[in-house]
Amino acid sequence: MCCRGNETRLSLPPALGSSGLLGRKRYRQLAMGQRAYSWSSTATSQRNLPNVFIFLVFLGPFNCFASYSRATELFYSISEGLPAGFLIGNLAQDLQLQRAAEDEEEQQSRWGNFPLFFSLASQGLGGRYVNLNNQSGELHTSDQEIDREVLCTEDNLGSSMVASSSSLPLLSSESCLLLLDILVLPQEYFCLVKVKIAIHDVNDNAPYFPMPQIHLFVPENSPINTRLAIEHSAVDPDMGTNGVQIYQLQDDYGVFTLDMEENESGERMPYLIVMGVLDREARDKYVTLIIAEDGGVPPLVGSATLIVGISDINDNCPQFNETQINVTVFGNSSIGLQIACIHAVDVDQGINAKVTYSYSQKVSQLSRTLFHLDENTGIIKLSKRINGDTPRLHRLSVLANGPGCIPAVIMVSVSIIKVMMRPPEVIPRFIANEAEWVVYLRELEPVNTPIALFTIKDPDEKYKVDCYLDGDGPFKLSQYKPYHNCIGFFITRKEKKYGFEMY
């Protein structure tokens, strides 16, 4: 008998042997049609120009057919957006499998003619973007275009897509990896080839600002070199040098300039710097364009309207004692749970000391709905139940607002830990004769003869538990009233069969 509650199932592939994984390594790089080493003359080096780089890491002696426990790693490097049918590489030639097979044939002539066969070990994410020719071992791009910005987002990194590692040759923070496990068959020549395809970024996105107009208020008594964070920084899905590199003003009016700082998450934040004396009575507002430019060739740009208002003097403004708070929340937390309490201090008195709190416009609507912020107390509470689809990381940018002040900013980073439910417990009590979980019945036992009682317990005491029989036989389960957690096991009909296995 099986009892199943709300459960999570995990399927694991069969373990692979790991012997020989610290063997000698060879690397080969193809660029602009040139070979790094003369021993690796292949069709790949002849047909792919600057779009593909190849690295071979041979683990163990160079013979794919020598042992089931030896694996070969093959690295390719391509750009995103390549057309369908583009040749990524030829496994048979890049790994010199044909040459190895011919050497094996010379040593064992009894093997005769043996064609190689290549097969994907699993149809995962990689199989959607790559086509494998089973006879030749050629890898081509499929009809589905590879878009690095879609594939390599934080939510998509998994078993078939991983962030690139600086320890791998020619891989940088601008790429991600598409993983393939390919089997070489038939069985007597079996080996596993682990193919890693680095997807490199191209400059196919222009920077853009999330808001068409950005409002910024500057106190009129701001001294020279006052730095004001422009919260709505430009967004560019491209990475590295193809991302935002420069900010500039179309018109600085002789009193402003821009600077840029990189925060802990790698985002480049623009800052407005006061370079001249401000007089609200002479001019209370400045309107200009802020322009973001990336590092592509040629560079792409995006702009937004920057409106700088000059506010009346307020001697002191709200300040936080820290810039970031890290919070961990369990996935089974109850609604109303207090996540954090933020507090900013304004040493002014009266109305100038009043502080209110609000989310930055950069905080997504999903995060706003999940976490409620009290504008007066600064308390953040869980306002919605966490489910399996809820993102595991939320970055809540909270502003402390004072009259006529530049808002102080604090980042509340909330990490959600997924909680696994404990399985139900089954406690048997046998009525019929039983020994070592085997029940002995007489052949002529009447229908509805009770065999056993099972008590079902939910350790979490909050989930519905369904019970069922897994197997064939003249038996049934029914609730033993008046106890809702007690199940009876009965005979339903007479059978001539002498043995049954039930779970």
C-alpha positions as CSV (number, residue, x, y, z in Angstrom):
1,M,0.0,0.0,0.0
2,C,1.2,3.5,-0.8
3,C,0.1,6.7,0.9
4,R,1.0,9.9,-0.9
5,G,0.7,13.5,0.4
6,N,1.9,16.7,-1.2
7,E,5.3,15.5,-2.4
8,T,8.3,16.6,-4.6
9,R,9.9,13.9,-6.7
10,L,13.5,14.0,-7.9
11,S,14.8,11.8,-10.7
12,L,18.5,11.2,-10.8
13,P,20.5,9.8,-13.7
14,P,22.5,6.7,-13.2
15,A,25.9,7.3,-11.8
16,L,28.7,7.5,-14.2
17,G,32.2,6.3,-13.5
18,S,34.8,8.9,-12.6
19,S,38.0,7.0,-13.1
20,G,40.6,8.7,-15.2
21,L,39.2,12.1,-14.8
22,L,42.5,13.7,-13.9
23,G,44.3,12.5,-17.0
24,R,46.3,14.6,-19.5
25,K,44.5,17.6,-21.2
26,R,44.8,19.0,-24.7
27,Y,43.3,22.2,-25.9
28,R,42.7,23.4,-29.4
29,Q,41.4,26.8,-30.5
30,L,40.0,27.7,-33.9
31,A,39.8,31.4,-34.8
32,M,39.6,33.2,-38.1
33,G,40.1,29.8,-39.8
34,Q,43.5,29.1,-38.2
35,R,44.5,26.0,-36.2
36,A,46.3,26.3,-32.9
37,Y,48.0,22.9,-33.4
38,S,48.7,21.2,-36.7
39,W,47.6,17.8,-35.4
40,S,43.9,18.8,-35.4
41,S,43.1,19.3,-39.1
42,T,39.3,19.1,-39.2
43,A,36.4,20.1,-41.3
44,T,35.3,22.5,-38.5
45,S,38.5,24.5,-38.9
46,Q,37.8,24.8,-42.6
47,R,34.2,25.8,-42.6
48,N,33.6,28.0,-39.5
49,L,35.2,31.4,-39.5
50,P,35.3,33.7,-36.4
51,N,32.1,32.5,-35.0
52,V,33.3,29.3,-33.4
53,F,36.1,28.4,-31.0
54,I,36.9,24.8,-30.0
55,F,38.6,23.4,-26.9
56,L,39.2,19.7,-26.4
57,V,39.8,18.2,-23.0
58,F,40.6,14.5,-23.2
59,L,40.3,12.8,-19.8
60,G,42.4,9.7,-19.7
61,P,44.3,8.0,-22.6
62,F,43.2,9.2,-26.1
63,N,41.0,6.2,-27.0
64,C,37.2,6.7,-26.8
65,F,36.7,2.9,-26.9
66,A,39.0,1.8,-24.2
67,S,36.8,2.0,-21.1
68,Y,33.2,2.7,-20.2
69,S,34.4,4.9,-17.3
70,R,36.3,7.5,-19.3
71,A,34.7,10.7,-20.5
72,T,35.7,13.3,-23.0
73,E,34.9,17.0,-22.8
74,L,34.6,19.1,-25.8
75,F,34.2,22.9,-25.6
76,Y,32.8,25.1,-28.4
77,S,32.4,28.8,-28.4
78,I,29.8,30.5,-30.7
79,S,28.0,33.9,-30.9
80,E,24.3,34.2,-30.3
81,G,21.9,34.8,-33.2
82,L,23.6,32.5,-35.7
83,P,21.3,31.3,-38.5
84,A,19.8,27.8,-38.6
85,G,22.2,25.1,-40.0
86,F,25.4,26.9,-38.9
87,L,28.1,24.3,-38.3
88,I,29.2,24.3,-34.7
89,G,31.6,21.4,-35.0
90,N,32.1,17.8,-36.1
91,L,32.5,15.4,-33.1
92,A,34.1,12.6,-35.2
93,Q,36.8,14.9,-36.6
94,D,37.3,17.2,-33.6
95,L,37.8,14.2,-31.3
96,Q,39.6,12.2,-34.1
97,L,37.3,9.3,-33.5
98,Q,37.7,7.9,-37.0
99,R,41.5,7.8,-36.6
100,A,41.1,6.1,-33.2
101,A,38.7,3.6,-34.7
102,E,41.1,2.8,-37.5
103,D,43.9,2.3,-35.1
104,E,41.7,-0.1,-33.1
105,E,40.8,-1.9,-36.3
106,E,44.5,-2.5,-37.1
107,Q,45.0,-3.9,-33.6
108,Q,41.9,-6.1,-33.7
109,S,41.3,-7.0,-37.4
110,R,38.4,-9.3,-36.3
111,W,36.2,-6.3,-35.7
112,G,35.9,-5.6,-39.4
113,N,33.9,-2.6,-40.6
114,F,32.2,-0.6,-37.9
115,P,30.3,2.7,-38.5
116,L,30.0,5.1,-35.6
117,F,26.7,6.4,-34.4
118,F,26.1,9.6,-32.3
119,S,23.1,10.1,-30.1
120,L,22.0,12.7,-27.6
121,A,21.8,11.2,-24.1
122,S,18.7,13.3,-23.3
123,Q,16.4,15.7,-25.1
124,G,16.9,18.7,-22.7
125,L,17.2,22.4,-23.4
126,G,20.3,21.9,-25.5
127,G,18.5,19.7,-27.9
128,R,16.1,22.5,-28.8
129,Y,18.9,24.7,-30.1
130,V,21.3,22.2,-31.6
131,N,20.8,19.5,-34.2
132,L,23.1,16.4,-34.2
133,N,23.8,14.4,-37.3
134,N,23.8,10.8,-36.0
135,Q,26.0,9.4,-38.7
136,S,28.6,12.2,-39.2
137,G,28.6,13.6,-35.7
138,E,28.1,17.2,-37.0
139,L,26.5,19.7,-34.6
140,H,24.4,22.5,-36.3
141,T,22.3,25.3,-35.0
142,S,18.6,24.5,-35.1
143,D,15.7,26.6,-36.4
144,Q,15.2,28.0,-33.0
145,E,17.6,31.0,-32.8
146,I,19.9,31.2,-29.8
147,D,19.3,34.4,-27.9
148,R,21.7,34.7,-24.9
149,E,19.5,37.3,-23.2
150,V,16.6,34.8,-23.1
151,L,18.6,31.7,-22.3
152,C,21.0,33.0,-19.7
153,T,18.7,34.9,-17.4
154,E,18.9,34.0,-13.7
155,D,15.7,32.0,-13.8
156,N,16.8,29.8,-16.7
157,L,20.1,28.6,-15.2
158,G,19.7,24.9,-14.6
159,S,20.8,21.5,-15.7
160,S,21.1,22.4,-19.3
161,M,22.1,26.1,-19.0
162,V,24.8,27.3,-16.6
163,A,26.7,30.5,-16.1
164,S,30.1,30.5,-17.6
165,S,33.1,29.9,-15.4
166,S,36.4,31.8,-15.5
167,S,38.3,28.6,-15.0
168,L,37.2,27.3,-18.5
169,P,39.3,28.4,-21.5
170,L,38.1,31.4,-23.5
171,L,34.9,31.7,-21.4
172,S,34.1,35.1,-19.8
173,S,31.3,36.7,-17.8
174,E,29.7,37.6,-21.2
175,S,28.8,34.0,-22.0
176,C,26.8,31.1,-20.7
177,L,27.0,27.4,-21.5
178,L,24.7,25.1,-23.4
179,L,25.4,21.5,-22.1
180,L,25.0,18.4,-24.2
181,D,25.7,14.7,-23.3
182,I,26.4,12.7,-26.5
183,L,26.9,9.0,-26.7
184,V,29.1,7.3,-29.2
185,L,27.8,3.9,-30.3
186,P,27.7,0.9,-31.0
187,Q,28.3,-0.6,-27.6
188,E,31.8,-2.0,-28.3
189,Y,32.9,1.6,-29.0
190,F,30.8,3.3,-26.4
191,C,32.0,6.6,-24.8
192,L,30.4,9.6,-23.3
193,V,31.2,13.0,-24.8
194,K,30.3,16.0,-22.7
195,V,29.9,19.0,-25.0
196,K,29.9,22.5,-23.6
197,I,28.9,25.3,-26.0
198,A,29.7,28.8,-24.8
199,I,27.1,31.4,-26.0
200,H,28.8,34.7,-26.4
201,D,27.0,38.0,-26.4
202,V,26.7,40.3,-29.4
203,N,25.6,43.9,-29.2
204,D,22.0,43.4,-30.3
205,N,20.2,45.5,-27.7
206,A,20.3,49.3,-27.2
207,P,20.3,50.8,-23.6
208,Y,16.9,52.1,-22.5
209,F,15.6,53.9,-19.4
210,P,12.6,52.3,-17.5
211,M,11.0,55.7,-17.2
212,P,10.6,58.2,-20.0
213,Q,10.9,61.1,-17.5
214,I,13.2,61.1,-14.5
215,H,12.5,63.6,-11.7
216,L,15.3,64.6,-9.3
217,F,15.1,67.3,-6.6
218,V,18.2,69.2,-5.4
219,P,18.2,71.5,-2.4
220,E,19.2,75.0,-3.3
221,N,21.9,75.1,-0.7
222,S,23.7,72.0,-2.1
223,P,27.5,72.7,-2.0
224,I,29.7,72.2,-5.0
225,N,30.5,68.5,-5.7
226,T,27.2,67.3,-4.1
227,R,26.5,63.8,-5.6
228,L,22.9,62.8,-6.2
229,A,22.0,59.2,-7.3
230,I,19.8,59.0,-10.4
231,E,17.8,56.0,-9.3
232,H,16.4,55.0,-12.7
233,S,19.6,53.9,-14.4
234,A,19.6,52.6,-17.9
235,V,19.0,48.9,-18.7
236,D,20.9,47.0,-21.3
237,P,20.2,43.2,-21.6
238,D,23.7,42.8,-23.2
239,M,26.7,41.9,-21.0
240,G,30.2,43.3,-20.4
241,T,31.4,45.8,-22.9
242,N,28.2,45.6,-24.8
243,G,26.3,46.9,-21.7
244,V,26.0,50.5,-20.6
245,Q,29.4,52.2,-20.4
246,I,28.9,55.9,-20.5
247,Y,26.3,58.5,-19.3
248,Q,26.2,62.0,-20.5
249,L,23.9,65.1,-20.4
250,Q,22.7,66.8,-23.5
251,D,22.8,70.2,-21.7
252,D,24.5,70.6,-18.3
253,Y,23.6,74.4,-18.0
254,G,27.1,74.9,-16.6
255,V,26.0,73.7,-13.2
256,F,25.8,69.9,-13.5
257,T,27.9,67.0,-14.7
258,L,27.5,63.2,-14.5
259,D,29.6,60.5,-12.9
260,M,29.1,56.8,-12.7
261,E,29.6,54.1,-10.0
262,E,29.3,50.3,-10.1
263,N,27.4,48.7,-7.2
264,E,27.9,45.3,-5.7
265,S,25.6,43.6,-8.3
266,G,27.6,45.1,-11.2
267,E,25.0,47.7,-12.1
268,R,26.4,51.0,-13.2
269,M,24.6,53.8,-11.5
270,P,24.7,57.4,-12.8
271,Y,25.2,60.3,-10.3
272,L,24.3,64.0,-10.9
273,I,27.1,66.2,-9.5
274,V,26.4,69.9,-8.7
275,M,29.2,72.0,-10.2
276,G,27.7,75.5,-9.7
277,V,25.7,77.6,-7.3
278,L,21.9,77.0,-7.3
279,D,19.4,79.7,-6.7
280,R,15.7,78.6,-6.5
281,E,14.5,82.2,-6.8
282,A,16.4,82.6,-10.1
283,R,15.5,79.2,-11.5
284,D,13.6,76.4,-9.9
285,K,13.8,73.7,-12.6
286,Y,16.3,72.4,-15.2
287,V,15.2,70.1,-18.1
288,T,17.7,68.1,-20.2
289,L,18.3,64.7,-21.7
290,I,20.3,62.0,-20.0
291,I,21.9,59.7,-22.6
292,A,23.2,56.1,-22.0
293,E,25.7,54.6,-24.4
294,D,27.0,51.1,-24.6
295,G,30.4,49.8,-25.6
296,G,29.5,48.1,-28.8
297,V,31.0,48.9,-32.3
298,P,29.2,51.0,-33.3
299,P,27.8,52.0,-29.9
300,L,24.0,52.0,-29.3
301,V,22.3,54.7,-27.2
302,G,19.1,55.4,-25.3
303,S,17.8,58.5,-23.6
304,A,15.3,59.9,-21.1
305,T,14.2,63.3,-20.0
306,L,15.9,64.4,-16.8
307,I,13.9,67.1,-14.8
308,V,16.0,68.6,-12.0
309,G,13.9,70.5,-9.5
310,I,15.4,73.0,-7.0
311,S,13.8,72.6,-3.6
312,D,13.7,74.9,-0.6
313,I,16.2,74.5,2.2
314,N,15.8,71.7,4.7
315,D,18.8,71.5,6.9
316,N,18.7,67.8,7.5
317,C,17.3,64.8,5.6
318,P,16.5,61.2,6.5
319,Q,19.5,58.9,6.7
320,F,19.9,55.1,7.0
321,N,22.6,53.6,9.2
322,E,23.2,50.9,6.6
323,T,22.8,50.5,2.9
324,Q,21.6,46.9,2.7
325,I,19.7,44.3,4.7
326,N,19.8,40.6,3.9
327,V,16.7,38.6,5.0
328,T,16.0,34.8,4.7
329,V,12.3,33.6,4.6
330,F,11.1,30.0,4.5
331,G,8.7,29.0,1.8
332,N,6.1,27.8,4.3
333,S,6.0,31.1,6.2
334,S,2.6,32.4,7.3
335,I,1.0,35.5,5.9
336,G,1.6,38.5,8.1
337,L,5.2,37.4,9.0
338,Q,7.4,40.5,9.6
339,I,10.2,40.4,7.1
340,A,12.2,43.5,8.2
341,C,11.8,46.8,9.9
342,I,13.7,49.7,8.4
343,H,14.3,53.0,10.1
344,A,15.8,56.2,8.9
345,V,16.7,59.1,11.1
346,D,16.0,62.8,10.5
347,V,17.4,65.1,13.2
348,D,15.2,68.0,12.2
349,Q,12.1,68.9,14.3
350,G,8.5,69.2,13.5
351,I,7.2,68.7,10.0
352,N,10.8,68.6,8.6
353,A,11.5,65.5,10.7
354,K,8.6,63.5,9.3
355,V,9.9,60.4,7.4
356,T,7.7,58.2,5.1
357,Y,8.8,55.0,3.4
358,S,8.0,53.8,-0.1
359,Y,9.2,51.3,-2.7
360,S,11.4,52.5,-5.5
361,Q,9.8,52.3,-8.9
362,K,12.4,49.6,-9.7
363,V,10.6,47.1,-7.4
364,S,8.5,44.8,-9.5
365,Q,4.7,44.6,-9.0
366,L,5.1,40.9,-8.0
367,S,7.4,41.8,-5.1
368,R,5.2,44.7,-4.1
369,T,2.2,42.3,-3.9
370,L,4.2,39.7,-2.0
371,F,5.8,42.1,0.6
372,H,3.7,44.9,2.1
373,L,5.6,48.0,3.2
374,D,4.0,50.3,5.9
375,E,4.8,53.8,4.7
376,N,4.8,55.2,8.3
377,T,6.5,52.5,10.3
378,G,8.9,51.0,7.7
379,I,7.7,47.5,8.6
380,I,7.8,45.0,5.7
381,K,5.4,42.0,6.1
382,L,4.6,38.9,4.0
383,S,1.2,39.7,2.5
384,K,0.7,36.7,0.1
385,R,1.4,33.0,0.4
386,I,4.6,31.7,-1.2
387,N,4.1,29.0,-3.8
388,G,6.3,27.0,-6.1
389,D,6.3,29.6,-8.8
390,T,7.4,32.5,-6.5
391,P,10.9,33.7,-7.4
392,R,13.6,32.8,-4.8
393,L,15.2,36.2,-4.7
394,H,13.6,39.7,-4.3
395,R,15.5,42.9,-4.1
396,L,13.4,45.6,-2.5
397,S,14.7,49.1,-2.9
398,V,13.1,51.2,-0.2
399,L,13.1,55.0,-0.1
400,A,13.0,57.2,3.1
401,N,11.3,60.4,2.1
402,G,11.6,63.8,4.0
403,P,10.1,67.2,3.1
404,G,12.2,68.7,0.3
405,C,14.8,66.0,0.7
406,I,16.6,63.6,-1.6
407,P,15.3,60.2,-0.6
408,A,17.7,58.0,1.3
409,V,17.9,54.5,-0.2
410,I,18.3,51.1,1.4
411,M,18.2,47.7,-0.3
412,V,16.4,44.8,1.4
413,S,17.4,41.5,-0.2
414,V,14.9,38.7,0.6
415,S,15.9,35.1,-0.1
416,I,13.2,32.5,0.0
417,I,14.2,29.0,1.1
418,K,12.1,26.2,-0.4
419,V,10.7,23.9,2.3
420,M,10.1,20.2,1.6
421,M,7.1,18.5,3.2
422,R,7.7,15.5,5.3
423,P,6.0,12.2,4.0
424,P,3.0,10.7,5.8
425,E,3.6,7.9,8.3
426,V,1.8,4.5,8.0
427,I,1.3,2.5,11.1
428,P,-0.1,-1.1,10.4
429,R,-2.0,-3.3,12.8
430,F,-2.7,-6.8,11.4
431,I,-5.9,-8.7,12.1
432,A,-5.0,-11.8,10.0
433,N,-2.0,-14.0,10.7
434,E,1.2,-12.1,9.7
435,A,4.9,-12.8,9.7
436,E,7.6,-10.5,8.4
437,W,5.0,-8.4,6.4
438,V,3.4,-11.6,4.8
439,V,-0.3,-12.1,5.6
440,Y,-1.6,-15.7,5.6
441,L,-5.3,-16.2,4.6
442,R,-7.4,-19.3,4.3
443,E,-8.6,-20.1,0.8
444,L,-12.3,-19.9,1.7
445,E,-12.2,-16.6,3.7
446,P,-15.5,-14.8,3.2
447,V,-15.9,-11.5,1.4
448,N,-15.3,-8.4,3.6
449,T,-13.0,-10.3,5.9
450,P,-10.8,-7.6,7.6
451,I,-7.1,-8.2,7.1
452,A,-5.5,-5.2,8.7
453,L,-6.0,-1.6,10.0
454,F,-3.7,1.2,9.0
455,T,-3.3,4.4,11.0
456,I,-2.2,7.4,8.8
457,K,-0.3,10.3,10.4
458,D,0.7,13.6,8.7
459,P,3.8,14.9,10.5
460,D,2.9,18.5,9.4
461,E,-0.7,18.1,10.5
462,K,-2.0,20.3,7.7
463,Y,-2.1,18.2,4.4
464,K,-4.7,15.9,3.0
465,V,-3.3,12.4,2.6
466,D,-4.6,10.0,-0.2
467,C,-4.2,6.3,0.2
468,Y,-4.4,3.7,-2.5
469,L,-3.4,0.1,-3.4
470,D,-0.6,-0.5,-5.8
471,G,-1.1,-4.0,-7.3
472,D,-3.8,-6.4,-8.4
473,G,-5.9,-8.6,-6.1
474,P,-9.3,-9.0,-4.5
475,F,-8.8,-6.4,-1.8
476,K,-10.0,-2.9,-1.0
477,L,-9.2,0.0,1.3
478,S,-12.0,1.8,3.2
479,Q,-12.1,4.3,6.0
480,Y,-12.7,2.8,9.4
481,K,-15.4,5.0,10.9
482,P,-15.5,7.1,13.0
483,Y,-11.8,7.6,12.8
484,H,-10.8,9.7,9.8
485,N,-7.2,8.6,9.9
486,C,-7.8,4.9,10.1
487,I,-8.0,2.7,7.0
488,G,-9.3,-0.8,6.8
489,F,-7.9,-3.5,4.4
490,F,-10.6,-6.1,3.3
491,I,-11.2,-9.0,0.9
492,T,-13.7,-8.1,-1.9
493,R,-14.1,-11.4,-3.8
494,K,-12.9,-15.0,-3.8
495,E,-9.9,-15.9,-6.0
496,K,-8.2,-19.1,-7.0
497,K,-4.9,-17.4,-7.3
498,Y,-2.7,-18.3,-4.3
499,G,-0.4,-15.3,-3.8
500,F,-0.6,-11.5,-4.2
501,E,1.9,-8.7,-3.6
502,M,0.4,-5.4,-2.5
503,Y,2.3,-2.1,-1.6
